[in-house]
């Protein structure tokens, strides 16, 4: 039976974003240094020998677990889930058994997967109807954002100071410009300065901002949120905007969201102040931003993902250190 997933939130996630696969990655990297020709064979032997050992959670695990929990509110006669998760890995099917065994052990409601045997997983976003792709692989994320097929983020390492997260409510936090909204205003700020940016945004407060790479995802989340509110008294999804904008540039943001028919639950206009304390208090399952200056500190406390710029964007030449060691490729994404 073929299901229509147009009303389902579909998340694609790499195996290294879902689970901590640092040990196998460490072995592969050492093998590549010592014996490059036989490195893949050594990696395969390792994965087969450890396929029944269960992996620890990765950065994206709390979000995936919380989102899948929303399916408990699915109507009993509805065969289509509210949320669907697809594991997408460059592992071969054989070396991917450890991932599949861990999914079963943890009783995650994940039924679909793609193991591409070294080929890019980014080619399969549309085939799986993915709305958001989470990965640790920079090249895959860049390919997806350039194609415009869906929202994507490069996940940081799991936070060192993670707090206990809600199991009853999914909490997401988004930056504004170049994430939810287009990069137009951010370009003004970076090329003409704060005063010009503030003046233009105030003058255009009644002109909606253009959609950014996460706008479609936000709208789908808002639709799912509304559907859940109709089935219970309180919302199981909470959405926060955490932006460096402040007065007088905040009005355009609020009116833009209104024009989209979207109401975020919380909004923080910080005027350039560090976002970390707000995020720590809000305690999201994940935070999305396009700038390392905000992500470096936040990622120590909450799961965080970097939203890459399109390769053709003027901001791509101004981006700040996307290829940090913390974002290095892992073997399952090679």
C-alpha positions as CSV (number, residue, x, y, z in Angstrom):
1,X,0.0,0.0,0.0
2,X,1.4,3.4,-1.0
3,X,1.0,6.1,1.7
4,X,0.6,9.8,1.0
5,X,3.1,11.6,3.2
6,X,2.3,15.1,2.1
7,X,0.8,15.8,5.5
8,X,3.5,13.9,7.4
9,X,6.6,15.6,8.8
10,X,9.5,13.6,7.3
11,X,12.9,13.8,8.9
12,X,16.0,12.3,7.2
13,X,19.0,11.8,9.5
14,X,22.4,10.3,8.9
15,X,23.5,7.4,11.2
16,X,26.2,9.6,12.6
17,X,23.8,12.3,13.5
18,X,21.4,9.8,15.2
19,X,24.1,7.8,17.0
20,X,27.6,8.2,18.4
21,X,29.8,6.4,16.0
22,X,33.1,7.9,17.0
23,X,34.8,4.6,17.8
24,X,34.3,3.2,14.3
25,X,35.3,6.5,12.9
26,X,38.5,6.5,14.9
27,X,39.4,3.0,13.7
28,X,38.7,4.0,10.1
29,X,40.9,7.1,10.3
30,X,43.8,5.2,11.8
31,X,43.4,2.5,9.2
32,X,43.5,5.1,6.4
33,X,46.8,6.5,7.9
34,X,48.4,3.1,8.4
35,X,47.1,1.0,5.4
36,X,44.9,3.1,3.1
37,X,44.5,0.2,0.6
38,X,42.9,-2.1,3.1
39,X,41.1,0.5,5.3
40,X,37.6,-0.3,4.1
41,X,38.2,-4.0,4.7
42,X,39.3,-3.3,8.3
43,X,36.3,-1.1,8.8
44,X,34.0,-3.7,7.5
45,X,35.5,-6.3,9.8
46,X,35.1,-4.0,12.8
47,X,31.5,-3.2,12.0
48,X,30.6,-6.9,11.6
49,X,32.3,-7.8,14.9
50,X,30.4,-5.1,16.7
51,X,27.0,-5.2,15.0
52,X,25.3,-6.5,18.1
53,X,26.7,-3.8,20.4
54,X,24.3,-0.9,20.9
55,X,25.3,2.6,20.0
56,X,25.0,5.6,22.3
57,X,22.8,8.5,21.3
58,X,24.2,11.2,18.9
59,X,23.3,14.9,18.7
60,X,20.0,14.3,16.8
61,X,18.8,11.5,19.0
62,X,16.7,13.5,21.5
63,X,14.9,15.4,18.7
64,X,14.1,12.2,16.8
65,X,12.9,10.4,19.9
66,X,10.7,13.3,20.9
67,X,9.3,13.7,17.4
68,X,8.5,10.0,17.0
69,X,6.6,10.3,20.3
70,X,4.1,12.5,18.7
71,X,2.7,9.5,16.8
72,X,1.0,8.5,19.9
73,X,-1.6,11.1,19.0
74,X,-2.3,9.6,15.6
75,X,-5.9,8.7,15.1
76,X,-6.4,4.9,15.6
77,X,-7.8,4.4,12.1
78,X,-5.2,6.5,10.4
79,X,-2.4,4.4,8.7
80,X,-0.2,7.5,8.0
81,X,2.0,8.7,10.9
82,X,2.2,12.3,12.0
83,X,6.0,12.0,11.9
84,X,8.2,9.7,9.8
85,X,12.0,9.3,10.3
86,X,14.3,7.9,7.6
87,X,17.9,6.8,8.5
88,X,20.2,7.8,5.6
89,X,23.7,6.4,5.7
90,X,26.7,6.0,3.3
91,X,27.3,2.7,5.0
92,X,26.7,-0.5,3.0
93,X,23.6,-2.5,4.1
94,X,25.9,-5.1,5.7
95,X,27.9,-2.6,7.7
96,X,24.7,-0.8,8.7
97,X,23.4,-3.6,10.8
98,X,24.7,-2.1,14.1
99,X,22.6,1.0,13.4
100,X,19.5,-1.1,12.6
101,X,20.0,-3.3,15.7
102,X,20.3,-0.2,17.9
103,X,17.1,1.3,16.5
104,X,15.3,-2.0,17.4
105,X,16.9,-2.1,20.8
106,X,15.9,1.4,21.6
107,X,12.4,0.8,20.2
108,X,12.6,3.8,18.0
109,X,9.7,3.9,15.5
110,X,11.9,4.1,12.5
111,X,10.9,1.7,9.7
112,X,12.6,3.2,6.6
113,X,16.3,3.5,5.8
114,X,18.7,4.1,3.0
115,X,22.2,2.6,2.9
116,X,24.0,3.8,-0.2
117,X,27.4,2.0,0.0
118,X,29.5,5.2,-0.2
119,X,27.3,7.1,-2.6
120,X,25.9,10.5,-1.6
121,X,22.6,10.3,0.4
122,X,21.8,13.8,-0.7
123,X,20.4,12.4,-4.0
124,X,17.5,10.8,-2.2
125,X,15.8,13.6,-0.4
126,X,13.0,14.1,-2.8
127,X,12.5,10.3,-3.2
128,X,11.9,10.0,0.5
129,X,9.8,13.2,0.8
130,X,12.2,14.6,3.3
131,X,11.3,18.0,5.0
132,X,14.5,18.2,7.1
133,X,17.8,16.5,6.7
134,X,20.2,16.2,9.7
135,X,23.8,15.1,9.0
136,X,27.4,15.4,10.2
137,X,28.6,15.5,6.6
138,X,29.4,19.0,5.3
139,X,29.3,18.0,1.6
140,X,25.9,16.2,1.8
141,X,24.4,19.2,3.6
142,X,25.8,21.6,1.1
143,X,24.4,19.6,-1.8
144,X,21.0,19.5,-0.2
145,X,20.8,23.2,0.5
146,X,22.0,24.0,-3.0
147,X,19.3,21.8,-4.5
148,X,16.6,23.5,-2.5
149,X,15.0,20.2,-1.9
150,X,14.5,20.6,1.9
151,X,15.9,22.2,5.0
152,X,19.2,20.8,6.2
153,X,21.7,21.2,9.1
154,X,25.2,20.1,10.0
155,X,25.0,18.8,13.5
156,X,27.6,19.7,16.1
157,X,28.9,17.2,18.6
158,X,26.5,16.3,21.5
159,X,26.5,19.1,24.1
160,X,28.9,18.7,27.0
161,X,26.5,20.2,29.5
162,X,23.2,18.8,28.2
163,X,20.2,19.1,30.5
164,X,17.3,16.7,30.9
165,X,14.9,17.4,28.0
166,X,11.2,17.2,28.0
167,X,9.7,13.8,26.9
168,X,6.2,15.3,26.7
169,X,6.9,18.2,24.4
170,X,9.1,18.8,21.3
171,X,10.9,22.1,21.7
172,X,12.6,23.7,18.7
173,X,14.6,27.0,18.4
174,X,15.3,28.8,15.2
175,X,17.4,31.8,14.2
176,X,15.7,34.2,11.8
177,X,17.7,35.7,9.0
178,X,19.2,33.2,6.5
179,X,17.3,30.4,8.3
180,X,13.6,31.1,8.5
181,X,13.9,34.2,6.4
182,X,15.9,35.0,3.3
183,X,19.5,36.3,3.6
184,X,18.5,39.7,2.1
185,X,18.5,41.6,5.4
186,X,21.6,39.9,6.7
187,X,23.4,41.0,3.6
188,X,22.4,44.6,4.2
189,X,23.7,44.3,7.8
190,X,27.0,42.8,6.8
191,X,27.7,45.1,3.9
192,X,26.1,48.4,5.1
193,X,26.2,48.2,8.8
194,X,23.7,48.1,11.7
195,X,22.3,51.6,11.3
196,X,21.3,51.1,7.7
197,X,19.9,47.7,8.5
198,X,17.7,49.1,11.3
199,X,16.5,51.9,9.2
200,X,15.5,49.8,6.2
201,X,13.8,47.1,8.4
202,X,11.8,49.8,10.1
203,X,10.8,51.3,6.8
204,X,9.8,47.9,5.4
205,X,8.0,46.6,8.5
206,X,4.8,46.0,6.5
207,X,6.7,44.3,3.7
208,X,7.0,40.5,4.5
209,X,10.5,39.1,4.4
210,X,11.2,36.5,1.7
211,X,11.2,32.9,2.7
212,X,14.5,31.3,3.8
213,X,15.6,27.7,3.7
214,X,13.6,26.7,6.8
215,X,10.3,28.5,6.0
216,X,8.6,25.5,4.5
217,X,9.6,23.4,7.4
218,X,8.3,26.0,9.9
219,X,5.0,26.1,8.1
220,X,4.7,22.3,8.2
221,X,5.6,22.3,11.9
222,X,2.9,24.9,12.5
223,X,0.3,22.8,10.6
224,X,1.3,19.8,12.7
225,X,1.1,21.9,15.9
226,X,-2.4,23.0,15.0
227,X,-3.5,19.5,14.3
228,X,-2.1,18.3,17.7
229,X,-3.8,21.2,19.5
230,X,-7.1,20.0,18.1
231,X,-6.6,16.6,19.6
232,X,-5.5,17.6,23.1
233,X,-5.6,20.6,25.5
234,X,-2.0,21.6,25.4
235,X,0.5,21.7,22.5
236,X,3.1,19.0,22.1
237,X,5.2,21.2,19.9
238,X,6.7,24.5,21.0
239,X,8.6,26.7,18.6
240,X,10.9,29.6,19.6
241,X,12.5,32.3,17.4
242,X,15.9,33.3,18.9
243,X,17.3,36.2,16.9
244,X,19.9,39.0,17.2
245,X,17.4,41.5,15.9
246,X,15.9,44.0,18.2
247,X,13.8,47.2,18.0
248,X,13.1,48.6,15.5
249,X,13.7,45.6,13.3
250,X,11.5,43.2,15.2
251,X,8.2,44.4,13.8
252,X,9.0,43.1,10.3
253,X,9.7,39.7,11.7
254,X,6.4,39.5,13.6
255,X,4.4,40.7,10.7
256,X,6.1,38.4,8.3
257,X,5.2,35.4,10.4
258,X,1.6,36.7,10.6
259,X,1.5,36.9,6.7
260,X,2.6,33.3,6.6
261,X,-0.1,32.2,9.0
262,X,2.4,31.1,11.5
263,X,2.5,31.8,15.2
264,X,5.6,31.0,17.1
265,X,5.2,30.3,20.8
266,X,8.1,32.4,22.0
267,X,10.3,35.0,20.4
268,X,13.5,36.5,21.8
269,X,14.9,39.7,20.2
270,X,18.4,39.9,21.7
271,X,20.1,42.8,19.9
272,X,23.4,40.9,19.5
273,X,23.6,39.6,23.1
274,X,24.9,36.0,23.4
275,X,22.0,33.5,22.8
276,X,23.3,30.8,25.1
277,X,21.6,31.8,28.3
278,X,18.2,32.1,26.6
279,X,18.7,28.7,24.9
280,X,19.7,27.1,28.1
281,X,16.6,28.4,29.8
282,X,14.4,27.3,26.9
283,X,16.2,23.9,26.6
284,X,15.3,22.9,23.1
285,X,15.7,19.5,21.5
286,X,17.6,21.3,18.8
287,X,18.7,24.9,17.8
288,X,19.3,26.0,14.2
289,X,21.5,28.9,13.3
290,X,23.7,30.0,10.3
291,X,26.5,31.6,12.2
292,X,29.3,29.9,14.2
293,X,29.6,32.8,16.5
294,X,26.2,31.8,18.0
295,X,26.6,28.1,17.6
296,X,30.0,27.6,19.3
297,X,28.8,28.4,22.8
298,X,25.2,27.2,22.4
299,X,26.4,23.8,21.2
300,X,28.0,23.2,24.6
301,X,24.6,23.3,26.2
302,X,21.9,22.3,23.7
303,X,21.9,20.1,20.5
304,X,22.7,22.5,17.7
305,X,22.9,22.5,13.9
306,X,24.5,24.8,11.4
307,X,22.4,25.9,8.4
308,X,24.8,26.3,5.5
309,X,24.5,29.0,2.9
310,X,23.7,28.2,-0.7
311,X,27.0,28.0,-2.6
312,X,25.8,30.9,-4.9
313,X,25.1,33.2,-2.0
314,X,27.3,36.2,-1.4
315,X,27.3,35.2,2.3
316,X,29.1,31.9,1.3
317,X,32.3,33.9,0.9
318,X,31.7,35.6,4.3
319,X,30.7,32.5,6.3
320,X,32.7,31.9,9.4
321,X,34.7,28.7,9.6
322,X,32.2,26.0,8.6
323,X,34.9,23.4,8.3
324,X,35.8,23.3,12.0
325,X,37.2,20.1,13.4
326,X,33.9,19.5,15.3
327,X,32.2,19.2,11.9
328,X,34.6,16.7,10.5
329,X,33.3,13.8,8.4
330,X,32.8,10.5,10.1
331,X,33.3,7.2,8.3
332,X,29.6,6.4,8.0
333,X,29.2,9.6,6.0
334,X,32.3,9.1,3.8
